[in-house]
Amino acid sequence: MRGSIRQRNKGSWEVCLDYGRDPATGKRLRHFESVKGTKKDAQRRLHELLLSVDQGSFIKPKQITLGEWLENWLNGYVATNCSPKTAQSYQSEVHCHLTPALGRIPLAQLQPQHVQNYYSHALSQGRADGKGGLSKRTVLYHHCILFEALNYAVRQGVVARNVAQAVDPPRPERKGMTILTSEQLTKFWNCAQETPYYEFFYTLYCTGLRRGEGLALRWRNVDLDMACFFVVETAYKLNGTYIIRQPKTAKSRRGVALPPSLALLLREYKARREIERLLLGKRLTDDDFVFADASGAPLNPDTVTHAFGKLIRKAGLPHARLHDLRHTHATLMLKEGIHPKIVQERLGHSNIATTLDIYSHVVPGLQEAAAERFDKLLTRENVGKMSAGRPGPDSGR
């Protein structure tokens, strides 16, 4: 017999796996494991263990808890494979939520029901301050973190399966986006022209750049003669320190054509910047950031976001986020009949499905416009030929 199951008490079973003999001593090698639940749960776990032995992937589980594994994963895999900003976010969620709730459970004994119960509890009363539950989006983020950590455990042979695969996380509703109309944009630009952020906001609107991509833009990446620039870096602040790095995906590193109005605006803006630098006894170089403060550092991300919000309120417009300039850019291009593939390339999405999914609200209008344009291609002569040999609806009556 290669394995057996026996009931220890109500709702608790012991699984015994016999996986051969020690080649040095000849002693039988056994692994014992406790499983909470029904007999079927214990049988399923035994089957998993037997399958791992047959496939040659069985490693006797160590008595490591989920909390210990998450810490090892953060300090090892995450620290070397993720950006500092992502690593800090993972650490915060693990230390504040996942470890306190699930950390004491032995990794080998973690069951889907443990995780599912945690999601339910987090939604109802998971906030660290005890004032209610977490949002569906936050709990889904916890699921993604846990899924990746357990997937890594499977690849390392520490556990046989990723129990998060058997769990149904909450599905949050997509965040609403505000698409600014031409009248609203006119009001906004009238107010923005009085601020030092006008050129930055106008650049995001005309190109669909993300905030960090615009902040990291350097003059060496701008070709005003050819009216284009190249996105090769992104900027953000972490613990008060600027971090400049390459975008996450290859698609995010891209060239973007500039509308003539933006190219002209940036040419005038650059001339002013050159004069300002000369007055300070310095020269504007290709390595300088396009949108920078007096010290030459990129504009503070939080500062430009707050400035945008103030201008929206000053212009008397409904709530909108800085990122909505990107959404407005994409929506207007799609409504004007620009091919979605071109829009995808301008936005730096990894694939066209992402573009179509985010801007699905535009698709119905595109369908109607396409049908109308196709109808115009059908001449009266063609319509007549198609209907000449077919009796009318009232014939024969």
Helices and strands as residue ranges (DSSP letters): E 3-9, E 12-21, E 28-36, H 39-54, H 66-73, I 74-78, H 79-81, H 84-93, I 94-98, H 99-102, G 107-109, H 112-125, H 136-155, G 163-166, H 182-192, H 198-207, H 211-215, G 219-221, E 222-223, E 228-231, E 234-238, E 241-245, G 250-252, E 254-257, H 260-279, H 301-314, H 324-335, H 340-347, H 352-358, G 360-362, H 363-377, H 380-388
